[in-house]
Amino acid sequence: MTTHLLEVCVADPQSLVAAIAGGGDRIELCSGLELGGLTPSAGLMRLAASAPIPVYAIVRPRSGDFVCDDADLDAMLGDIDAIRAAGLAGVVLGASRPNGELDLKVLARLLEQAEGLGSTLHRAIDLVPDFAEATEAAIGLKFERILTSGGVHVALDGVDNIATALATARGRIKVMAGSGLTPANVGALLAAVPVDEVHSSCASPGPASSAPAVRLGFAAETRRRTDPAVVQAFKAAMGG
């Protein structure tokens, strides 16, 4: 039976602990999951550096698209230096041109700054017009892996584009599927496209801890945090 790696995306200290306790294989560390993930704080990176599994931190200084101007690039280069200084294993990068194609110049500069660290190309690839071309570009840039939903909201609906990436990769780069995956549907995804890795927050919903915080706009009415039981259920559904 093929073993598929599970990367758990976490954005707070409690979720970090839960991902490790549940048996996650790697951590993607970020903040602002509700915005698609932003660069984590220095304190969270320092805490994650002691994790017994590899931790990759996303490099994304703002929400919105992935088109980078000079100010964005300067911030991202500084974030990479902070990730290295914290002792984390790798970075999660992405940059787009206005037409959705990968911005190869920016990505090459970011990877140069991140030399010696592991590297994931994030879901900027889901905006590209040609998945085969983008996968070849990621290989040429020497990324370790790409994270993709196949260009749709739920990865299970994007299996055609994920299959294109996987066929183009031919073992030269890992393909990781993510977005909208659950223990209930990950088996169907893996049956359709035997990707190397799977990505999920493995979260379960819960009530906000403070009604006054909700009233003042400091918190949403519900919160989602990584749940070790969901991590374990993912691993079981993946055959691990």
NUZA-180988 format. One record per residue (C-alpha): x, y, z. Coordinates in steps of 0.02 Angstrom, whole numbers, plus 32768, in hexadecimal, padded with zeros to 4 digits. Layout:
N
XYZ...
//
This chain:
240
800080008000804280AD7FD1806281218063802E81D580478076826180B07FFE82D4810E802C838B81217FC483E781A27FAC84A2818F7FA884FC82377F9B85B1826D7FA585B0832B8005855983B77F7384E783E67F6184A88334801C8488832A8012841883C57F7883C083807FC6839E82D6805C834B83267FF382E983A37F8382A883198014826482B2802C82E8822B80C582CE81BF80F08383819D80B0842E81D1808984C381648092855681DC803285F581BA7FC0867A82027F1886B381C07ED7860D817F7E31866181597E9186CC80DA7EE68637808A7F7F863E80FA7FF986CC812080AC86CF816380AB8692821880E986F882A9819B86ED82E8815D86A5838C80FA861A8338818F85EF82CA820085E683618185857383B881748504831E823084F1830C822D8471839881AD8402834081E3834E832381A88355826D81DC83CB81E0818C847881E1817C84E3814481418597815880DC85F380D581278693809180938704806A809587B380B37FE287E380877F3B879D80517EF887AB7FA07F4C87767EFF7FFE87387EE9803A87C47E7680D4880D7ECC811688BE7EC081BF88F57F03817B89147FB2812D88667FB881D088197F7E82378874800181C08838808981C787858049828587848044828787BF80F982098739812A827886B480DD830A86F18145829C86E881E18265863781B7831A860281A3834B8657824582BF85FE82A283068557826B82718519820682868498817C823E84F280E781D7857980948133857C8035813C85F87FA480D586397F1580CF86CB7E9C806186F17E07806087607D6F7FC087C67D517F8687447CD17F9486B77D528035866C7D1180BE864B7D8F813486DE7DA581D4867E7D86824687137DA681FF87347E5381FB867B7E7E82B186667E4B82E286F87EBB828186B17F4E82CE86067F37837B86537F2E835A86A47FD6831A85FD801A83B085977FDF83C985018051831584FE808D828C848B804E821084DB7FD7815984C67FAA810385257F1E805A85567F677FB085687F167FE585F87EA77FEF85687E2D7F3285597E357F2485FE7DD57F8D85C77D407F4285AD7C927FAB85127C6F7FD084937CF8804E842F7C9480B384CB7C6980AE85087D1E80E4845F7D618178845D7CEA81A4850C7D24819F84D57DDA821284447DB0828984BA7D57828E85297DF082B684907E5A822184997ED0820C83FC7F39815083F67F2080B684517EE6801784667F4B7F7A846B7EDF7EBF84547EE27EBC84457E267E8284F87E147DDC84E47E6F7D9C84FC7F207D9684427F4E7E2583D47F137DB383407EF17D6383A97E677E0C83D47E1C7E4E83267DFC7E6683427D407EE283D07D5B7F3383767DEC7F4982DF7D7B7F99834F7CF88015838F7D78803A82DF7DB38053829D7D0280C583307CD9812883197D7A815982657D5381AC82577DFD821682F37DE481B1835A7E62813483277EE6807D83537ECE8017837B7F6A7F5A838D7F617EFD84017FD67E5F84687FF17DBA8428802F7DFC837B80587DB6831880EA7DCB8268812D7D28824080D17D63827480237E20826080247E1381A87FF67DB181D47F597E3382567F2B7EC481DC7F3F7E67815A7ED97E5481D97E4C7F0282267E557F8C81CC7EB77FE2826A7EF2807B82617F61803682CC7FED7F95831480337F7C83BD80877EF483EE81047ED9845481A07E8783B981EE7E198432824F7D75841F82A87D0084AF82D37CE084ED83837C8E858183D77CED862183F47D3A862884A27CFA86D684CB7C51872384A47C9287D484C97D2087B8844C7CA0878783C97C34881E83F27CC8889483DE7CFF8845833A7D9E87F6837F7D64874583587CEB86E782E87C56868D83347CA885E6830F7D5E85B683057DB6852882AC7E5184D682F37EB3843C82C57E6B83A5831E7EDD831083427E4A829A83267E3282E182777EEC82CE82537EDF821882887E4481FE821D7E9F824881877F3081D281A07EBC813D81AC7E5C817081107F01818580B37F3780D680E37FBE81108159
//
